[in-house]
Amino acid sequence: MKIQVLGSGCPTCKKLFELTKKAVKELNLKTEVEYITDIQKIVEMGVMSSPVLAINGKPILTGFVPDIKKIKEAIKKFI
């Protein structure tokens, strides 16, 4: 499983990254969470708002920072 957080580097994007890392740890997954600030990558994914939580290259959550419960639910769908 490949988990990525894409964003501009703003505090909101960083918060999603930190929450996602925490969710992965709490789910006992051995997956690294990658943080990408390259705007071109976000555009290539076809997403116009950030932050983006992507799993296996697909945008799952975009444009907001959900609570950790929602992040875990999104990740569990791919386990």
Backbone as CSV, one residue per row, in Angstrom:
resi,resn,N_x,N_y,N_z,CA_x,CA_y,CA_z,C_x,C_y,C_z
1,MET,0.849,-1.178,0.000,0.000,0.000,0.000,0.893,1.239,0.000
2,LYS,0.549,2.183,-0.844,1.290,3.438,-0.943,0.377,4.568,-0.471
3,ILE,0.790,5.263,0.593,-0.006,6.362,1.133,0.760,7.665,0.952
4,GLN,0.084,8.651,0.366,0.708,9.947,0.116,-0.212,11.066,0.589
5,VAL,0.415,12.123,1.088,-0.290,13.365,1.369,0.331,14.395,0.434
6,LEU,-0.505,15.039,-0.356,-0.034,16.052,-1.286,-0.574,17.401,-0.859
7,GLY,0.295,18.401,-0.890,-0.132,19.743,-0.518,0.959,20.751,-0.767
8,SER,0.644,21.993,-0.523,1.566,23.090,-0.823,2.623,23.284,0.256
9,GLY,2.446,22.627,1.395,3.363,22.832,2.509,2.777,23.745,3.580
10,CYS,1.524,24.109,3.401,0.851,24.996,4.363,0.530,24.230,5.654
11,PRO,0.179,24.937,6.722,-0.144,24.266,7.994,-1.271,23.230,7.872
12,THR,-2.262,23.491,7.038,-3.367,22.547,6.860,-2.869,21.240,6.258
13,CYS,-2.014,21.351,5.247,-1.461,20.165,4.589,-0.583,19.376,5.563
14,LYS,0.216,20.106,6.338,1.089,19.448,7.313,0.268,18.734,8.375
15,LYS,-0.860,19.308,8.752,-1.730,18.672,9.746,-2.273,17.350,9.209
16,LEU,-2.690,17.330,7.939,-3.177,16.085,7.340,-2.061,15.046,7.321
17,PHE,-0.848,15.462,7.002,0.300,14.556,6.982,0.523,13.949,8.370
18,GLU,0.522,14.787,9.393,0.757,14.309,10.768,-0.366,13.369,11.217
19,LEU,-1.617,13.724,10.936,-2.746,12.864,11.306,-2.701,11.525,10.565
20,THR,-2.289,11.567,9.310,-2.202,10.335,8.521,-1.115,9.423,9.078
21,LYS,0.037,10.011,9.436,1.108,9.199,10.044,0.625,8.565,11.345
22,LYS,-0.111,9.321,12.139,-0.637,8.815,13.410,-1.640,7.679,13.156
23,ALA,-2.501,7.856,12.167,-3.491,6.825,11.830,-2.811,5.533,11.395
24,VAL,-1.780,5.651,10.568,-1.033,4.479,10.095,-0.396,3.753,11.282
25,LYS,0.169,4.528,12.193,0.798,3.939,13.383,-0.241,3.229,14.252
26,GLU,-1.387,3.870,14.473,-2.436,3.285,15.302,-3.038,2.030,14.671
27,LEU,-2.991,1.941,13.344,-3.489,0.752,12.640,-2.411,-0.334,12.542
28,ASN,-1.232,-0.060,13.109,-0.094,-0.992,13.085,0.312,-1.400,11.676
29,LEU,0.294,-0.443,10.755,0.725,-0.719,9.385,2.209,-0.405,9.249
30,LYS,2.872,-1.172,8.422,4.302,-0.946,8.184,4.502,-0.125,6.911
31,THR,3.627,0.806,6.685,3.642,1.635,5.478,4.165,3.027,5.811
32,GLU,5.042,3.530,4.958,5.517,4.900,5.101,4.473,5.845,4.494
33,VAL,4.356,7.014,5.074,3.480,8.043,4.510,4.389,9.063,3.837
34,GLU,4.178,9.260,2.554,5.000,10.184,1.774,4.312,11.553,1.718
35,TYR,5.107,12.610,1.902,4.567,13.975,1.844,5.115,14.649,0.594
36,ILE,4.237,15.025,-0.308,4.627,15.609,-1.591,4.123,17.049,-1.669
37,THR,5.040,17.970,-1.938,4.660,19.383,-2.049,4.747,19.881,-3.488
38,ASP,4.984,18.970,-4.425,5.083,19.335,-5.845,3.674,19.554,-6.410
39,ILE,3.358,20.810,-6.693,2.021,21.164,-7.193,1.712,20.423,-8.501
40,GLN,2.728,20.190,-9.316,2.541,19.474,-10.585,1.960,18.076,-10.342
41,LYS,2.399,17.411,-9.276,1.891,16.067,-8.951,0.400,16.130,-8.601
42,ILE,0.000,17.181,-7.887,-1.406,17.343,-7.523,-2.239,17.532,-8.791
43,VAL,-1.755,18.377,-9.683,-2.450,18.638,-10.952,-2.533,17.354,-11.777
44,GLU,-1.435,16.570,-11.816,-1.425,15.316,-12.572,-2.484,14.342,-12.060
45,MET,-2.787,14.412,-10.772,-3.803,13.544,-10.186,-5.211,14.014,-10.536
46,GLY,-5.306,15.203,-11.106,-6.608,15.726,-11.508,-7.364,16.391,-10.378
47,VAL,-6.650,16.775,-9.334,-7.274,17.395,-8.170,-6.948,18.880,-8.175
48,MET,-7.946,19.690,-7.906,-7.732,21.138,-7.949,-7.650,21.783,-6.565
49,SER,-7.847,21.004,-5.520,-7.756,21.579,-4.169,-6.891,20.685,-3.286
50,SER,-6.224,21.290,-2.346,-5.385,20.524,-1.444,-5.815,20.826,-0.009
51,PRO,-5.454,20.021,0.941,-4.569,18.863,0.834,-5.281,17.646,0.239
52,VAL,-4.454,16.674,-0.164,-4.967,15.449,-0.767,-4.393,14.253,-0.018
53,LEU,-5.244,13.315,0.345,-4.794,12.025,0.847,-4.989,11.043,-0.296
54,ALA,-3.884,10.465,-0.753,-3.950,9.514,-1.859,-3.470,8.148,-1.381
55,ILE,-4.176,7.120,-1.820,-3.783,5.749,-1.512,-3.644,5.011,-2.837
56,ASN,-2.467,4.407,-3.015,-2.141,3.695,-4.254,-2.344,4.581,-5.489
57,GLY,-1.991,5.863,-5.351,-2.047,6.787,-6.481,-3.415,7.373,-6.780
58,LYS,-4.432,7.038,-5.964,-5.780,7.567,-6.186,-6.139,8.554,-5.083
59,PRO,-6.624,9.743,-5.442,-7.070,10.695,-4.418,-8.281,10.139,-3.669
60,ILE,-8.190,10.103,-2.348,-9.269,9.557,-1.527,-10.014,10.679,-0.807
61,LEU,-9.261,11.583,-0.196,-9.841,12.724,0.518,-9.169,13.987,-0.016
62,THR,-9.947,14.980,-0.417,-9.350,16.191,-0.984,-10.006,17.456,-0.429
63,GLY,-9.173,18.479,-0.249,-9.668,19.808,0.074,-9.977,20.107,1.526
64,PHE,-9.757,19.139,2.423,-10.033,19.386,3.836,-9.213,18.421,4.688
65,VAL,-9.163,18.699,5.979,-8.479,17.805,6.916,-9.544,17.106,7.754
66,PRO,-9.762,15.820,7.473,-10.753,15.078,8.256,-10.178,14.707,9.622
67,ASP,-11.037,14.238,10.508,-10.515,13.765,11.789,-9.832,12.415,11.576
68,ILE,-9.099,11.979,12.584,-8.300,10.757,12.444,-9.169,9.530,12.191
69,LYS,-10.397,9.541,12.710,-11.316,8.416,12.492,-11.619,8.244,11.002
70,LYS,-11.893,9.344,10.314,-12.185,9.294,8.880,-10.963,8.831,8.080
71,ILE,-9.782,9.274,8.506,-8.550,8.865,7.830,-8.364,7.355,7.978
72,LYS,-8.577,6.848,9.180,-8.444,5.402,9.421,-9.448,4.620,8.580
73,GLU,-10.682,5.098,8.509,-11.711,4.434,7.713,-11.301,4.368,6.248
74,ALA,-10.745,5.462,5.734,-10.311,5.499,4.338,-9.176,4.492,4.100
75,ILE,-8.231,4.442,5.025,-7.092,3.519,4.882,-7.551,2.072,4.984
76,LYS,-8.470,1.783,5.901,-8.941,0.398,6.112,-9.564,-0.195,4.854
77,LYS,-10.131,0.641,3.999,-10.746,0.147,2.767,-9.711,-0.469,1.826
78,PHE,-8.433,-0.177,2.056,-7.375,-0.661,1.180,-6.519,-1.754,1.826
79,ILE,-6.860,-2.126,3.060,-6.075,-3.156,3.753,-6.524,-4.530,3.292
